[in-house]
Structures are given as structure tokens and as C-alpha cells.
């Protein structure tokens, strides 16, 4: 069994791609206001919102348990509307030697196609793939779309 893994998921949302990208690259703390059941808070630990090298801490609920993920923003690509974050602390590192989140929004019609990629290396062979975490990210994307629709109603 290989210890390195990659999960990918796509979701279409009725949110402009540049808006969606801005949420994860510059305003991740707003995710806790759109997905209150899953994300309890996003705190700035070092740096500035929207800057590469910024360290943020996510407080979230996964499989009914409170979790923490401390990550550093490695790449903000405003041309391709993608953001890459590397986990540097928290609960995920109990099961994984390394963990990265990559989110990219591509314009599609009046909305966008959001592509999530999780890259990881498991500590043990019996560590499960992070499927429930991917489900959480997809649901957060849906919540961002719902929040956007509510705040942009005419």
C-alpha cells in the first residue's frame, strides 16, 4: 500500500471565480461565517490576510469531533485563481506526515467550477484516506455559494 495519496473533487457553484478565490486566498476567516456548523473559527497567527507566508489556524468539526489545523499559505495564484496551503500543525499531523490543500476556481457560465485537491502522506498503512475532510470542503464550498446568493439578491 502506498502512503502518499491525492484526492480531488469538483463542484460547480453560482459564485464568480474571482470572488471564490478571494475568500480562500485573502479572507479565509469569512468561511466560519458561511459554514458555522463545520468551521467554528479561522484565526490569523502570523502575517497578513491575503499574503503568502501567512499562518492561519482553522477550528473545525469533522466526524462530530472538534479539530484544529494550523497551516501556512504557500501559493496565491491570482492568474489561475488558486491557493495552496500546507498543514504545519494540528490534528491532521497525527495521521499524516504531510498534508496540502489546493483550491482553484475556474470561471464557468455565471459561476465557477471549484477544484479541490488534497495531497498527503500517511504515517501508517491503515490510515484512511481523508474522504470525510473532502466532503467538508465541498460542503463549505456550497455554503459559500449560498451565502453569496443571499448577500447578492436584488
C-alpha positions as CSV (number, residue, x, y, z in Angstrom):
1,X,0.0,0.0,0.0
2,X,1.3,3.4,-0.9
3,X,1.5,6.0,1.9
4,X,1.3,9.0,-0.5
5,X,-2.2,10.0,-1.7
6,X,-4.2,12.5,-3.6
7,X,-7.9,13.2,-3.5
8,X,-9.6,15.5,-5.9
9,X,-13.2,16.9,-6.2
10,X,-15.0,19.3,-8.4
11,X,-18.1,21.3,-7.5
12,X,-20.0,23.9,-9.5
13,X,-21.1,27.0,-7.6
14,X,-23.0,30.0,-8.6
15,X,-20.2,32.3,-7.4
16,X,-17.8,34.3,-9.7
17,X,-14.5,32.5,-9.7
18,X,-12.6,35.6,-8.6
19,X,-14.9,36.0,-5.6
20,X,-14.5,32.4,-4.5
21,X,-10.7,32.7,-4.9
22,X,-10.7,35.9,-2.8
23,X,-12.4,34.1,0.0
24,X,-9.8,31.4,0.4
25,X,-6.7,33.5,-0.6
26,X,-7.5,36.7,1.3
27,X,-10.5,36.2,3.6
28,X,-10.5,32.6,4.9
29,X,-11.8,33.9,8.2
30,X,-15.1,34.5,6.4
31,X,-15.6,30.8,5.9
32,X,-16.5,30.5,9.6
33,X,-19.4,32.9,9.0
34,X,-20.7,30.9,6.0
35,X,-20.2,27.4,7.4
36,X,-20.9,27.8,11.1
37,X,-21.7,24.2,11.7
38,X,-18.4,22.9,10.2
39,X,-16.0,25.8,10.8
40,X,-16.0,27.4,14.2
41,X,-13.2,29.9,13.6
42,X,-10.2,30.9,11.5
43,X,-7.6,32.8,13.3
44,X,-4.6,34.7,12.0
45,X,-1.4,33.5,13.8
46,X,1.3,35.2,11.8
47,X,1.5,37.5,8.7
48,X,-1.3,39.3,7.0
49,X,-4.6,38.1,5.4
50,X,-4.0,37.5,1.7
51,X,-0.2,37.2,1.8
52,X,2.0,34.2,1.1
53,X,3.7,33.0,4.3
54,X,0.7,33.9,6.4
55,X,0.0,31.3,9.1
56,X,-3.7,30.6,10.0
57,X,-5.4,28.2,12.3
58,X,-8.7,26.5,11.5
59,X,-11.1,25.3,14.2
60,X,-13.5,22.9,12.6
61,X,-15.7,19.9,13.3
62,X,-15.0,16.6,11.5
63,X,-16.9,13.4,12.1
64,X,-18.5,15.0,15.2
65,X,-15.2,15.9,16.9
66,X,-13.6,19.3,17.2
67,X,-10.3,19.6,15.3
68,X,-7.6,22.1,14.7
69,X,-5.4,22.7,11.6
70,X,-2.6,25.2,11.5
71,X,-1.4,26.0,8.0
72,X,0.8,28.3,6.1
73,X,-0.3,29.8,2.8
74,X,2.4,28.7,0.3
75,X,1.0,30.0,-3.0
76,X,-1.6,32.5,-4.0
77,X,-2.0,32.5,-7.8
78,X,-4.3,35.3,-8.8
79,X,-3.9,34.5,-12.5
80,X,-5.2,30.9,-12.2
81,X,-7.3,31.7,-9.1
82,X,-5.7,29.0,-6.9
83,X,-4.5,28.9,-3.4
84,X,-2.1,26.3,-1.9
85,X,-1.8,25.8,1.9
86,X,0.5,23.4,3.8
87,X,-0.5,22.0,7.2
88,X,2.2,22.7,9.8
89,X,0.3,21.7,13.0
90,X,-2.8,20.3,14.4
91,X,-4.8,17.1,14.3
92,X,-4.1,16.1,10.7
93,X,-0.5,15.6,11.5
94,X,-1.5,12.8,13.9
95,X,-2.3,10.7,10.9
96,X,-0.3,12.3,8.1
97,X,3.4,13.2,7.7
98,X,2.4,16.0,5.3
99,X,-0.8,17.5,4.1
100,X,-1.6,20.2,1.5
101,X,-4.8,21.8,0.4
102,X,-5.1,23.3,-3.1
103,X,-8.3,25.1,-4.2
104,X,-8.8,26.5,-7.7
105,X,-11.8,28.4,-9.1
106,X,-12.3,28.4,-12.8
107,X,-15.0,30.7,-14.4
108,X,-17.9,28.7,-15.8
109,X,-21.0,30.4,-17.1
110,X,-22.3,32.8,-14.4
111,X,-20.5,30.9,-11.7
112,X,-17.4,28.8,-11.3
113,X,-16.0,25.3,-11.2
114,X,-14.2,24.8,-7.9
115,X,-11.5,22.1,-7.9
116,X,-10.2,20.8,-4.5
117,X,-7.0,18.8,-4.3
118,X,-5.7,17.2,-1.1
119,X,-2.1,15.9,-1.3
120,X,-0.9,13.9,1.7
121,X,1.4,11.3,3.0
122,X,0.0,8.9,5.6
123,X,2.0,7.9,8.7
124,X,0.6,4.3,8.7
125,X,-0.7,1.9,6.1
126,X,-4.0,1.7,8.0
127,X,-4.6,5.5,8.0
128,X,-7.8,6.1,6.0
129,X,-7.9,8.5,3.0
130,X,-9.3,11.9,4.1
131,X,-12.7,11.4,2.3
132,X,-14.7,13.0,5.1
133,X,-12.4,16.0,5.1
134,X,-13.0,16.4,1.3
135,X,-16.8,16.2,2.0
136,X,-16.4,19.0,4.5
137,X,-14.6,21.2,1.9
138,X,-17.2,20.5,-0.7
139,X,-20.0,21.4,1.8
140,X,-18.1,24.6,2.7
141,X,-18.0,25.5,-1.0
142,X,-21.8,25.0,-1.2
143,X,-22.2,27.2,1.9
144,X,-20.1,30.0,0.4
145,X,-22.3,29.8,-2.7
146,X,-25.5,30.0,-0.6
147,X,-24.1,33.0,1.4
148,X,-23.1,34.7,-1.8
149,X,-26.6,34.2,-3.3
150,X,-28.2,35.6,-0.2
151,X,-26.0,38.7,0.0
152,X,-26.4,39.5,-3.7
153,X,-30.2,39.1,-4.0
154,X,-31.8,42.0,-5.7
